[in-house]
Amino acid sequence: MPAVDNFRANLRAAMDAQRLSQRDVAREADMSHSYVNRVLQGRTEPGLPQCERLAKVVGLPLPAMLQSPKNFSDILLTAVAQLGTVSE
């Protein structure tokens, strides 16, 4: 799976885990909602600056966002737990 596909899948997973909508992410990243939607649907490939901004919004480093989704799930669980959004 290419890195951009990993990024896309991991962005969606991070958004879901933190209950962030596309509009929330777009607003925080200073991007249009339609752009974020196109990224998530695979109709647009974000450049490095856009990937960095989106990763920052979900509170994860860009290298983590490029991991395979299988490896990313452990990273995400740890990050979300540190943010205090996981109920125990």
N, CA, C and O atoms as a CHARMM CRD file, in Angstrom:
* protein
*
  352
    1    1 MET  N      0.84700  -1.17500   0.00000 PROA 1      0.00000
    2    1 MET  CA     0.00000   0.00000   0.00000 PROA 1      0.00000
    3    1 MET  C      0.89700   1.24500   0.00000 PROA 1      0.00000
    4    1 MET  O      1.75900   1.38600   0.86700 PROA 1      0.00000
    5    2 PRO  N      0.69900   2.13700  -0.95800 PROA 2      0.00000
    6    2 PRO  CA     1.51400   3.36100  -1.01000 PROA 2      0.00000
    7    2 PRO  C      1.32600   4.21200   0.25300 PROA 2      0.00000
    8    2 PRO  O      0.30200   4.12800   0.93100 PROA 2      0.00000
    9    3 ALA  N      2.32800   5.02200   0.54600 PROA 3      0.00000
   10    3 ALA  CA     2.30800   5.85600   1.75300 PROA 3      0.00000
   11    3 ALA  C      1.08900   6.76500   1.80000 PROA 3      0.00000
   12    3 ALA  O      0.52200   6.97100   2.87400 PROA 3      0.00000
   13    4 VAL  N      0.67000   7.31300   0.66000 PROA 4      0.00000
   14    4 VAL  CA    -0.49100   8.21000   0.67200 PROA 4      0.00000
   15    4 VAL  C     -1.75200   7.44200   1.05000 PROA 4      0.00000
   16    4 VAL  O     -2.63600   7.99900   1.70100 PROA 4      0.00000
   17    5 ASP  N     -1.85200   6.18200   0.65900 PROA 5      0.00000
   18    5 ASP  CA    -3.00200   5.36900   1.04600 PROA 5      0.00000
   19    5 ASP  C     -2.95700   5.05500   2.53700 PROA 5      0.00000
   20    5 ASP  O     -3.98700   5.04800   3.21100 PROA 5      0.00000
   21    6 ASN  N     -1.75600   4.79500   3.04300 PROA 6      0.00000
   22    6 ASN  CA    -1.60200   4.60000   4.49200 PROA 6      0.00000
   23    6 ASN  C     -2.04800   5.85500   5.23100 PROA 6      0.00000
   24    6 ASN  O     -2.80000   5.78500   6.20400 PROA 6      0.00000
   25    7 PHE  N     -1.57800   6.99600   4.75800 PROA 7      0.00000
   26    7 PHE  CA    -1.93000   8.26100   5.39600 PROA 7      0.00000
   27    7 PHE  C     -3.44100   8.44300   5.42900 PROA 7      0.00000
   28    7 PHE  O     -4.01100   8.79700   6.46100 PROA 7      0.00000
   29    8 ARG  N     -4.06900   8.20400   4.31600 PROA 8      0.00000
   30    8 ARG  CA    -5.51500   8.38400   4.19100 PROA 8      0.00000
   31    8 ARG  C     -6.26200   7.47500   5.17400 PROA 8      0.00000
   32    8 ARG  O     -7.15600   7.93400   5.88500 PROA 8      0.00000
   33    9 ALA  N     -5.90400   6.20700   5.21300 PROA 9      0.00000
   34    9 ALA  CA    -6.55800   5.25400   6.11400 PROA 9      0.00000
   35    9 ALA  C     -6.29800   5.61900   7.57600 PROA 9      0.00000
   36    9 ALA  O     -7.19600   5.52700   8.41300 PROA 9      0.00000
   37   10 ASN  N     -5.08300   6.02700   7.87200 PROA 10     0.00000
   38   10 ASN  CA    -4.73200   6.36800   9.24900 PROA 10     0.00000
   39   10 ASN  C     -5.37800   7.67700   9.69100 PROA 10     0.00000
   40   10 ASN  O     -5.74700   7.82700  10.85600 PROA 10     0.00000
   41   11 LEU  N     -5.51200   8.61200   8.77600 PROA 11     0.00000
   42   11 LEU  CA    -6.19600   9.85800   9.10100 PROA 11     0.00000
   43   11 LEU  C     -7.64300   9.55500   9.47000 PROA 11     0.00000
   44   11 LEU  O     -8.15600  10.06800  10.46500 PROA 11     0.00000
   45   12 ARG  N     -8.28800   8.73400   8.68000 PROA 12     0.00000
   46   12 ARG  CA    -9.68100   8.36700   8.96300 PROA 12     0.00000
   47   12 ARG  C     -9.77700   7.66700  10.32100 PROA 12     0.00000
   48   12 ARG  O    -10.67500   7.97100  11.10700 PROA 12     0.00000
   49   13 ALA  N     -8.86900   6.74100  10.60300 PROA 13     0.00000
   50   13 ALA  CA    -8.88900   6.01700  11.87800 PROA 13     0.00000
   51   13 ALA  C     -8.68400   6.97100  13.05000 PROA 13     0.00000
   52   13 ALA  O     -9.36200   6.85400  14.07100 PROA 13     0.00000
   53   14 ALA  N     -7.75900   7.90700  12.91000 PROA 14     0.00000
   54   14 ALA  CA    -7.49700   8.87100  13.98100 PROA 14     0.00000
   55   14 ALA  C     -8.69300   9.78900  14.18300 PROA 14     0.00000
   56   14 ALA  O     -9.03700  10.11800  15.31800 PROA 14     0.00000
   57   15 MET  N     -9.32600  10.20100  13.10100 PROA 15     0.00000
   58   15 MET  CA   -10.51500  11.03700  13.21100 PROA 15     0.00000
   59   15 MET  C    -11.63500  10.28800  13.92200 PROA 15     0.00000
   60   15 MET  O    -12.30000  10.83500  14.80200 PROA 15     0.00000
   61   16 ASP  N    -11.83600   9.04200  13.53600 PROA 16     0.00000
   62   16 ASP  CA   -12.89100   8.23500  14.15500 PROA 16     0.00000
   63   16 ASP  C    -12.61900   8.02200  15.63800 PROA 16     0.00000
   64   16 ASP  O    -13.53000   8.13200  16.45900 PROA 16     0.00000
   65   17 ALA  N    -11.38000   7.72000  15.98200 PROA 17     0.00000
   66   17 ALA  CA   -11.02500   7.45600  17.37200 PROA 17     0.00000
   67   17 ALA  C    -11.23700   8.68300  18.25700 PROA 17     0.00000
   68   17 ALA  O    -11.56900   8.56200  19.43600 PROA 17     0.00000
   69   18 GLN  N    -11.04000   9.86200  17.67200 PROA 18     0.00000
   70   18 GLN  CA   -11.17400  11.10700  18.42800 PROA 18     0.00000
   71   18 GLN  C    -12.51900  11.79300  18.18600 PROA 18     0.00000
   72   18 GLN  O    -12.77200  12.89700  18.66800 PROA 18     0.00000
   73   19 ARG  N    -13.36300  11.11200  17.43400 PROA 19     0.00000
   74   19 ARG  CA   -14.69200  11.63600  17.10000 PROA 19     0.00000
   75   19 ARG  C    -14.62700  13.02400  16.46400 PROA 19     0.00000
   76   19 ARG  O    -15.37600  13.93500  16.81300 PROA 19     0.00000
   77   20 LEU  N    -13.69900  13.14200  15.51600 PROA 20     0.00000
   78   20 LEU  CA   -13.55000  14.39700  14.77700 PROA 20     0.00000
   79   20 LEU  C    -14.24600  14.27500  13.43300 PROA 20     0.00000
   80   20 LEU  O    -14.07000  13.28000  12.73100 PROA 20     0.00000
   81   21 SER  N    -15.01900  15.25600  13.07700 PROA 21     0.00000
   82   21 SER  CA   -15.66700  15.25500  11.77000 PROA 21     0.00000
   83   21 SER  C    -14.71100  15.83900  10.73100 PROA 21     0.00000
   84   21 SER  O    -13.67900  16.42200  11.06500 PROA 21     0.00000
   85   22 GLN  N    -15.07900  15.66800   9.48500 PROA 22     0.00000
   86   22 GLN  CA   -14.28800  16.27400   8.41700 PROA 22     0.00000
   87   22 GLN  C    -14.27600  17.79400   8.56800 PROA 22     0.00000
   88   22 GLN  O    -13.26000  18.44200   8.31700 PROA 22     0.00000
   89   23 ARG  N    -15.38500  18.34500   8.96900 PROA 23     0.00000
   90   23 ARG  CA   -15.45700  19.80100   9.16800 PROA 23     0.00000
   91   23 ARG  C    -14.54500  20.23800  10.31100 PROA 23     0.00000
   92   23 ARG  O    -13.87500  21.26600  10.21000 PROA 23     0.00000
   93   24 ASP  N    -14.51300  19.45900  11.40500 PROA 24     0.00000
   94   24 ASP  CA   -13.61900  19.77700  12.52100 PROA 24     0.00000
   95   24 ASP  C    -12.17200  19.81700  12.04800 PROA 24     0.00000
   96   24 ASP  O    -11.43300  20.76000  12.33100 PROA 24     0.00000
   97   25 VAL  N    -11.78600  18.77800  11.32500 PROA 25     0.00000
   98   25 VAL  CA   -10.40300  18.67000  10.84600 PROA 25     0.00000
   99   25 VAL  C    -10.08900  19.79000   9.86500 PROA 25     0.00000
  100   25 VAL  O     -9.02900  20.41200   9.93900 PROA 25     0.00000
  101   26 ALA  N    -11.00200  20.03900   8.96000 PROA 26     0.00000
  102   26 ALA  CA   -10.78400  21.10200   7.97200 PROA 26     0.00000
  103   26 ALA  C    -10.60400  22.45200   8.65400 PROA 26     0.00000
  104   26 ALA  O     -9.70800  23.21800   8.30100 PROA 26     0.00000
  105   27 ARG  N    -11.44900  22.73700   9.62200 PROA 27     0.00000
  106   27 ARG  CA   -11.36200  24.02200  10.32900 PROA 27     0.00000
  107   27 ARG  C    -10.02100  24.15600  11.06000 PROA 27     0.00000
  108   27 ARG  O     -9.36000  25.19100  10.96600 PROA 27     0.00000
  109   28 GLU  N     -9.62600  23.11300  11.78200 PROA 28     0.00000
  110   28 GLU  CA    -8.37100  23.16900  12.55100 PROA 28     0.00000
  111   28 GLU  C     -7.13700  23.21600  11.64500 PROA 28     0.00000
  112   28 GLU  O     -6.12400  23.81600  12.00400 PROA 28     0.00000
  113   29 ALA  N     -7.22400  22.58500  10.47600 PROA 29     0.00000
  114   29 ALA  CA    -6.09100  22.56800   9.54400 PROA 29     0.00000
  115   29 ALA  C     -6.10400  23.76000   8.60000 PROA 29     0.00000
  116   29 ALA  O     -5.20300  23.91300   7.77600 PROA 29     0.00000
  117   30 ASP  N     -7.13300  24.61100   8.72000 PROA 30     0.00000
  118   30 ASP  CA    -7.29600  25.75300   7.83300 PROA 30     0.00000
  119   30 ASP  C     -7.35200  25.30800   6.37200 PROA 30     0.00000
  120   30 ASP  O     -6.65200  25.83100   5.50600 PROA 30     0.00000
  121   31 MET  N     -8.21600  24.32000   6.13900 PROA 31     0.00000
  122   31 MET  CA    -8.45000  23.77600   4.80000 PROA 31     0.00000
  123   31 MET  C     -9.95500  23.75400   4.56700 PROA 31     0.00000
  124   31 MET  O    -10.73700  23.86200   5.51200 PROA 31     0.00000
  125   32 SER  N    -10.34700  23.61700   3.34100 PROA 32     0.00000
  126   32 SER  CA   -11.78000  23.51500   3.06900 PROA 32     0.00000
  127   32 SER  C    -12.26900  22.10200   3.39600 PROA 32     0.00000
  128   32 SER  O    -11.52700  21.12200   3.31600 PROA 32     0.00000
  129   33 HSD  N    -13.53400  22.04400   3.76400 PROA 33     0.00000
  130   33 HSD  CA   -14.15200  20.74800   4.03900 PROA 33     0.00000
  131   33 HSD  C    -14.09200  19.86700   2.79000 PROA 33     0.00000
  132   33 HSD  O    -13.83600  18.66700   2.89000 PROA 33     0.00000
  133   34 SER  N    -14.32300  20.44600   1.63600 PROA 34     0.00000
  134   34 SER  CA   -14.32100  19.65700   0.40300 PROA 34     0.00000
  135   34 SER  C    -12.93100  19.07600   0.11700 PROA 34     0.00000
  136   34 SER  O    -12.82000  17.97000  -0.41000 PROA 34     0.00000
  137   35 TYR  N    -11.87400  19.81800   0.46400 PROA 35     0.00000
  138   35 TYR  CA   -10.52000  19.30400   0.26000 PROA 35     0.00000
  139   35 TYR  C    -10.27800  18.09400   1.15600 PROA 35     0.00000
  140   35 TYR  O     -9.77500  17.07100   0.69200 PROA 35     0.00000
  141   36 VAL  N    -10.62700  18.20100   2.42300 PROA 36     0.00000
  142   36 VAL  CA   -10.44500  17.07800   3.34800 PROA 36     0.00000
  143   36 VAL  C    -11.26300  15.87800   2.87200 PROA 36     0.00000
  144   36 VAL  O    -10.79300  14.74200   2.93400 PROA 36     0.00000
  145   37 ASN  N    -12.46700  16.12500   2.40300 PROA 37     0.00000
  146   37 ASN  CA   -13.30300  15.05000   1.88200 PROA 37     0.00000
  147   37 ASN  C    -12.64500  14.36800   0.69000 PROA 37     0.00000
  148   37 ASN  O    -12.64800  13.14000   0.60000 PROA 37     0.00000
  149   38 ARG  N    -12.08400  15.15000  -0.22200 PROA 38     0.00000
  150   38 ARG  CA   -11.41700  14.57400  -1.40400 PROA 38     0.00000
  151   38 ARG  C    -10.18700  13.76200  -1.00100 PROA 38     0.00000
  152   38 ARG  O     -9.90900  12.72200  -1.59700 PROA 38     0.00000
  153   39 VAL  N     -9.45300  14.22800   0.00100 PROA 39     0.00000
  154   39 VAL  CA    -8.28700  13.47600   0.49400 PROA 39     0.00000
  155   39 VAL  C     -8.74900  12.13000   1.03500 PROA 39     0.00000
  156   39 VAL  O     -8.18800  11.09000   0.68900 PROA 39     0.00000
  157   40 LEU  N     -9.76800  12.15100   1.88300 PROA 40     0.00000
  158   40 LEU  CA   -10.24400  10.91200   2.50800 PROA 40     0.00000
  159   40 LEU  C    -10.83900   9.93900   1.49600 PROA 40     0.00000
  160   40 LEU  O    -10.77300   8.72500   1.68700 PROA 40     0.00000
  161   41 GLN  N    -11.41200  10.46200   0.43200 PROA 41     0.00000
  162   41 GLN  CA   -11.99300   9.60400  -0.60200 PROA 41     0.00000
  163   41 GLN  C    -10.97600   9.13900  -1.64000 PROA 41     0.00000
  164   41 GLN  O    -11.29800   8.32600  -2.50600 PROA 41     0.00000
  165   42 GLY  N     -9.75500   9.64900  -1.55500 PROA 42     0.00000
  166   42 GLY  CA    -8.72800   9.24100  -2.50000 PROA 42     0.00000
  167   42 GLY  C     -8.79900   9.95500  -3.83400 PROA 42     0.00000
  168   42 GLY  O     -8.17400   9.52400  -4.80300 PROA 42     0.00000
  169   43 ARG  N     -9.54600  11.03400  -3.89700 PROA 43     0.00000
  170   43 ARG  CA    -9.65500  11.79100  -5.14700 PROA 43     0.00000
  171   43 ARG  C     -8.58600  12.85700  -5.26400 PROA 43     0.00000
  172   43 ARG  O     -8.38000  13.41200  -6.34300 PROA 43     0.00000
  173   44 THR  N     -7.89200  13.15500  -4.15300 PROA 44     0.00000
  174   44 THR  CA    -6.80800  14.14400  -4.12200 PROA 44     0.00000
  175   44 THR  C     -5.67600  13.57700  -3.28600 PROA 44     0.00000
  176   44 THR  O     -5.90700  13.01100  -2.21800 PROA 44     0.00000
  177   45 GLU  N     -4.46300  13.72600  -3.77000 PROA 45     0.00000
  178   45 GLU  CA    -3.30000  13.32600  -2.98300 PROA 45     0.00000
  179   45 GLU  C     -2.70900  14.57100  -2.34600 PROA 45     0.00000
  180   45 GLU  O     -2.24400  15.47200  -3.04400 PROA 45     0.00000
  181   46 PRO  N     -2.72700  14.62200  -1.00900 PROA 46     0.00000
  182   46 PRO  CA    -2.18900  15.81200  -0.35100 PROA 46     0.00000
  183   46 PRO  C     -0.68000  15.88100  -0.47500 PROA 46     0.00000
  184   46 PRO  O      0.00100  14.85700  -0.52300 PROA 46     0.00000
  185   47 GLY  N     -0.16800  17.09700  -0.52600 PROA 47     0.00000
  186   47 GLY  CA     1.27300  17.29700  -0.51600 PROA 47     0.00000
  187   47 GLY  C      1.79800  17.19100   0.90900 PROA 47     0.00000
  188   47 GLY  O      1.02500  17.05900   1.85800 PROA 47     0.00000
  189   48 LEU  N      3.09400  17.24700   1.04600 PROA 48     0.00000
  190   48 LEU  CA     3.73000  17.13800   2.35200 PROA 48     0.00000
  191   48 LEU  C      3.23700  18.19600   3.34200 PROA 48     0.00000
  192   48 LEU  O      2.93400  17.85000   4.48400 PROA 48     0.00000
  193   49 PRO  N      3.14600  19.47500   2.95100 PROA 49     0.00000
  194   49 PRO  CA     2.66100  20.47100   3.91500 PROA 49     0.00000
  195   49 PRO  C      1.23300  20.17600   4.40200 PROA 49     0.00000
  196   49 PRO  O      0.92200  20.36900   5.57700 PROA 49     0.00000
  197   50 GLN  N      0.37900  19.71100   3.49700 PROA 50     0.00000
  198   50 GLN  CA    -0.98600  19.39600   3.88100 PROA 50     0.00000
  199   50 GLN  C     -1.03000  18.17700   4.79900 PROA 50     0.00000
  200   50 GLN  O     -1.80500  18.14300   5.75600 PROA 50     0.00000
  201   51 CYS  N     -0.20000  17.17900   4.50800 PROA 51     0.00000
  202   51 CYS  CA    -0.13100  15.99800   5.37300 PROA 51     0.00000
  203   51 CYS  C      0.32900  16.38100   6.77700 PROA 51     0.00000
  204   51 CYS  O     -0.20200  15.88600   7.77000 PROA 51     0.00000
  205   52 GLU  N      1.30600  17.25600   6.84700 PROA 52     0.00000
  206   52 GLU  CA     1.81300  17.69700   8.15100 PROA 52     0.00000
  207   52 GLU  C      0.72900  18.41600   8.94100 PROA 52     0.00000
  208   52 GLU  O      0.58200  18.19600  10.14300 PROA 52     0.00000
  209   53 ARG  N     -0.03400  19.28000   8.26300 PROA 53     0.00000
  210   53 ARG  CA    -1.10600  20.01400   8.95500 PROA 53     0.00000
  211   53 ARG  C     -2.20000  19.07500   9.42500 PROA 53     0.00000
  212   53 ARG  O     -2.70700  19.22700  10.53700 PROA 53     0.00000
  213   54 LEU  N     -2.57100  18.11000   8.60200 PROA 54     0.00000
  214   54 LEU  CA    -3.61700  17.16300   8.98100 PROA 54     0.00000
  215   54 LEU  C     -3.16100  16.26700  10.12900 PROA 54     0.00000
  216   54 LEU  O     -3.93400  15.97300  11.04100 PROA 54     0.00000
  217   55 ALA  N     -1.90200  15.83500  10.07800 PROA 55     0.00000
  218   55 ALA  CA    -1.36500  15.00500  11.15800 PROA 55     0.00000
  219   55 ALA  C     -1.35600  15.78300  12.47100 PROA 55     0.00000
  220   55 ALA  O     -1.66600  15.23400  13.52800 PROA 55     0.00000
  221   56 LYS  N     -1.00400  17.04700  12.39700 PROA 56     0.00000
  222   56 LYS  CA    -0.96600  17.88400  13.60000 PROA 56     0.00000
  223   56 LYS  C     -2.35500  18.00700  14.21700 PROA 56     0.00000
  224   56 LYS  O     -2.49600  17.98800  15.44000 PROA 56     0.00000
  225   57 VAL  N     -3.37500  18.13200  13.38200 PROA 57     0.00000
  226   57 VAL  CA    -4.74900  18.26000  13.88200 PROA 57     0.00000
  227   57 VAL  C     -5.16000  17.03300  14.69000 PROA 57     0.00000
  228   57 VAL  O     -5.83000  17.15600  15.71600 PROA 57     0.00000
  229   58 VAL  N     -4.75600  15.84400  14.22500 PROA 58     0.00000
  230   58 VAL  CA    -5.13000  14.62600  14.96400 PROA 58     0.00000
  231   58 VAL  C     -4.10300  14.28000  16.03600 PROA 58     0.00000
  232   58 VAL  O     -4.22300  13.25900  16.71300 PROA 58     0.00000
  233   59 GLY  N     -3.08900  15.13900  16.18900 PROA 59     0.00000
  234   59 GLY  CA    -2.13900  14.99700  17.28300 PROA 59     0.00000
  235   59 GLY  C     -1.13300  13.87800  17.14200 PROA 59     0.00000
  236   59 GLY  O     -0.66700  13.31900  18.13500 PROA 59     0.00000
  237   60 LEU  N     -0.79700  13.55000  15.90300 PROA 60     0.00000
  238   60 LEU  CA     0.15500  12.46900  15.66100 PROA 60     0.00000
  239   60 LEU  C      1.26800  12.94000  14.73400 PROA 60     0.00000
  240   60 LEU  O      1.04200  13.77700  13.86100 PROA 60     0.00000
  241   61 PRO  N      2.47300  12.39800  14.92500 PROA 61     0.00000
  242   61 PRO  CA     3.57300  12.78300  14.03300 PROA 61     0.00000
  243   61 PRO  C      3.35900  12.19000  12.63600 PROA 61     0.00000
  244   61 PRO  O      2.80700  11.10000  12.48700 PROA 61     0.00000
  245   62 LEU  N      3.79900  12.91600  11.63600 PROA 62     0.00000
  246   62 LEU  CA     3.62300  12.46100  10.25900 PROA 62     0.00000
  247   62 LEU  C      4.20300  11.07200  10.01600 PROA 62     0.00000
  248   62 LEU  O      3.55100  10.26900   9.34800 PROA 62     0.00000
  249   63 PRO  N      5.40100  10.74000  10.52600 PROA 63     0.00000
  250   63 PRO  CA     5.90900   9.38200  10.27700 PROA 63     0.00000
  251   63 PRO  C      4.95100   8.28700  10.77700 PROA 63     0.00000
  252   63 PRO  O      4.83600   7.23400  10.15100 PROA 63     0.00000
  253   64 ALA  N      4.27800   8.53100  11.88200 PROA 64     0.00000
  254   64 ALA  CA     3.31400   7.55100  12.38600 PROA 64     0.00000
  255   64 ALA  C      2.13400   7.41500  11.43400 PROA 64     0.00000
  256   64 ALA  O      1.59400   6.32400  11.25100 PROA 64     0.00000
  257   65 MET  N      1.74100   8.52700  10.83400 PROA 65     0.00000
  258   65 MET  CA     0.60000   8.51300   9.91900 PROA 65     0.00000
  259   65 MET  C      0.90400   7.77300   8.61400 PROA 65     0.00000
  260   65 MET  O     -0.01200   7.40600   7.87900 PROA 65     0.00000
  261   66 LEU  N      2.18000   7.55700   8.33200 PROA 66     0.00000
  262   66 LEU  CA     2.56400   6.86700   7.09700 PROA 66     0.00000
  263   66 LEU  C      2.77400   5.37100   7.29000 PROA 66     0.00000
  264   66 LEU  O      3.03400   4.65000   6.32600 PROA 66     0.00000
  265   67 GLN  N      2.66400   4.90200   8.52600 PROA 67     0.00000
  266   67 GLN  CA     2.81300   3.47200   8.82400 PROA 67     0.00000
  267   67 GLN  C      1.67500   2.68600   8.18500 PROA 67     0.00000
  268   67 GLN  O      0.63100   3.24600   7.85100 PROA 67     0.00000
  269   68 SER  N      1.88700   1.39400   8.02200 PROA 68     0.00000
  270   68 SER  CA     0.79300   0.56500   7.51700 PROA 68     0.00000
  271   68 SER  C     -0.33500   0.60700   8.53800 PROA 68     0.00000
  272   68 SER  O     -0.07000   0.67800   9.73700 PROA 68     0.00000
  273   69 PRO  N     -1.59200   0.56700   8.09000 PROA 69     0.00000
  274   69 PRO  CA    -2.71200   0.62700   9.02500 PROA 69     0.00000
  275   69 PRO  C     -2.64400  -0.44700  10.11600 PROA 69     0.00000
  276   69 PRO  O     -3.11300  -0.22600  11.23300 PROA 69     0.00000
  277   70 LYS  N     -2.07200  -1.58800   9.79900 PROA 70     0.00000
  278   70 LYS  CA    -1.93200  -2.64900  10.80000 PROA 70     0.00000
  279   70 LYS  C     -1.05200  -2.18200  11.95800 PROA 70     0.00000
  280   70 LYS  O     -1.39700  -2.38900  13.12100 PROA 70     0.00000
  281   71 ASN  N      0.06200  -1.56500  11.65200 PROA 71     0.00000
  282   71 ASN  CA     0.96800  -1.05200  12.68200 PROA 71     0.00000
  283   71 ASN  C      0.41200   0.20300  13.34600 PROA 71     0.00000
  284   71 ASN  O      0.68800   0.46900  14.51600 PROA 71     0.00000
  285   72 PHE  N     -0.35400   0.95400  12.61000 PROA 72     0.00000
  286   72 PHE  CA    -0.87400   2.22000  13.10600 PROA 72     0.00000
  287   72 PHE  C     -1.86000   2.03400  14.24900 PROA 72     0.00000
  288   72 PHE  O     -1.95700   2.90200  15.11700 PROA 72     0.00000
  289   73 SER  N     -2.58200   0.94200  14.27400 PROA 73     0.00000
  290   73 SER  CA    -3.60000   0.76200  15.30800 PROA 73     0.00000
  291   73 SER  C     -2.99200   0.81700  16.70900 PROA 73     0.00000
  292   73 SER  O     -3.60000   1.39400  17.61100 PROA 73     0.00000
  293   74 ASP  N     -1.81700   0.23700  16.91500 PROA 74     0.00000
  294   74 ASP  CA    -1.15100   0.30400  18.21900 PROA 74     0.00000
  295   74 ASP  C     -0.71600   1.73400  18.54000 PROA 74     0.00000
  296   74 ASP  O     -0.86100   2.18900  19.67500 PROA 74     0.00000
  297   75 ILE  N     -0.19200   2.42900  17.55500 PROA 75     0.00000
  298   75 ILE  CA     0.22400   3.81900  17.73300 PROA 75     0.00000
  299   75 ILE  C     -0.97800   4.67100  18.11600 PROA 75     0.00000
  300   75 ILE  O     -0.90200   5.50500  19.01900 PROA 75     0.00000
  301   76 LEU  N     -2.07800   4.45300  17.42400 PROA 76     0.00000
  302   76 LEU  CA    -3.28500   5.23500  17.66100 PROA 76     0.00000
  303   76 LEU  C     -3.84600   4.98900  19.05500 PROA 76     0.00000
  304   76 LEU  O     -4.22300   5.93400  19.74800 PROA 76     0.00000
  305   77 LEU  N     -3.90300   3.74100  19.46700 PROA 77     0.00000
  306   77 LEU  CA    -4.41700   3.43200  20.80300 PROA 77     0.00000
  307   77 LEU  C     -3.60600   4.13300  21.88200 PROA 77     0.00000
  308   77 LEU  O     -4.16600   4.68300  22.83000 PROA 77     0.00000
  309   78 THR  N     -2.30000   4.11000  21.73500 PROA 78     0.00000
  310   78 THR  CA    -1.42600   4.77300  22.70700 PROA 78     0.00000
  311   78 THR  C     -1.65500   6.28200  22.69800 PROA 78     0.00000
  312   78 THR  O     -1.76500   6.90000  23.75600 PROA 78     0.00000
  313   79 ALA  N     -1.72600   6.86700  21.52300 PROA 79     0.00000
  314   79 ALA  CA    -1.89100   8.32100  21.40900 PROA 79     0.00000
  315   79 ALA  C     -3.23500   8.77600  21.96200 PROA 79     0.00000
  316   79 ALA  O     -3.30500   9.77200  22.68200 PROA 79     0.00000
  317   80 VAL  N     -4.29500   8.05900  21.63300 PROA 80     0.00000
  318   80 VAL  CA    -5.62300   8.44900  22.10200 PROA 80     0.00000
  319   80 VAL  C     -5.70800   8.28600  23.61300 PROA 80     0.00000
  320   80 VAL  O     -6.32100   9.11000  24.29200 PROA 80     0.00000
  321   81 ALA  N     -5.10600   7.24200  24.14000 PROA 81     0.00000
  322   81 ALA  CA    -5.09600   7.05500  25.59700 PROA 81     0.00000
  323   81 ALA  C     -4.38000   8.20900  26.28500 PROA 81     0.00000
  324   81 ALA  O     -4.80600   8.65900  27.34800 PROA 81     0.00000
  325   82 GLN  N     -3.30200   8.68600  25.68700 PROA 82     0.00000
  326   82 GLN  CA    -2.56500   9.80800  26.27000 PROA 82     0.00000
  327   82 GLN  C     -3.36600  11.10000  26.20500 PROA 82     0.00000
  328   82 GLN  O     -3.18500  11.99000  27.03600 PROA 82     0.00000
  329   83 LEU  N     -4.24300  11.20400  25.22600 PROA 83     0.00000
  330   83 LEU  CA    -5.07200  12.39500  25.11400 PROA 83     0.00000
  331   83 LEU  C     -6.23900  12.35000  26.10100 PROA 83     0.00000
  332   83 LEU  O     -6.92900  13.34600  26.31700 PROA 83     0.00000
  333   84 GLY  N     -6.44300  11.17100  26.69400 PROA 84     0.00000
  334   84 GLY  CA    -7.50600  11.02900  27.67400 PROA 84     0.00000
  335   84 GLY  C     -8.89000  10.89200  27.06200 PROA 84     0.00000
  336   84 GLY  O     -9.89400  11.18900  27.71000 PROA 84     0.00000
  337   85 THR  N     -8.94400  10.43700  25.80100 PROA 85     0.00000
  338   85 THR  CA   -10.24300  10.29400  25.15100 PROA 85     0.00000
  339   85 THR  C    -10.75500   8.86100  25.14600 PROA 85     0.00000
  340   85 THR  O    -11.83600   8.58700  24.62500 PROA 85     0.00000
  341   86 VAL  N     -9.98600   7.95400  25.72100 PROA 86     0.00000
  342   86 VAL  CA   -10.41300   6.56000  25.77600 PROA 86     0.00000
  343   86 VAL  C    -11.00600   6.31600  27.15900 PROA 86     0.00000
  344   86 VAL  O    -10.35800   6.56900  28.17400 PROA 86     0.00000
  345   87 SER  N    -12.23000   5.82900  27.19200 PROA 87     0.00000
  346   87 SER  CA   -12.83300   5.53400  28.49200 PROA 87     0.00000
  347   87 SER  C    -12.42600   4.12700  28.91300 PROA 87     0.00000
  348   87 SER  O    -12.42700   3.19200  28.11200 PROA 87     0.00000
  349   88 GLU  N    -12.08400   4.00400  30.17100 PROA 88     0.00000
  350   88 GLU  CA   -11.60800   2.72500  30.67500 PROA 88     0.00000
  351   88 GLU  C    -12.64400   2.08300  31.56000 PROA 88     0.00000
  352   88 GLU  O    -12.41900   0.99000  32.08100 PROA 88     0.00000
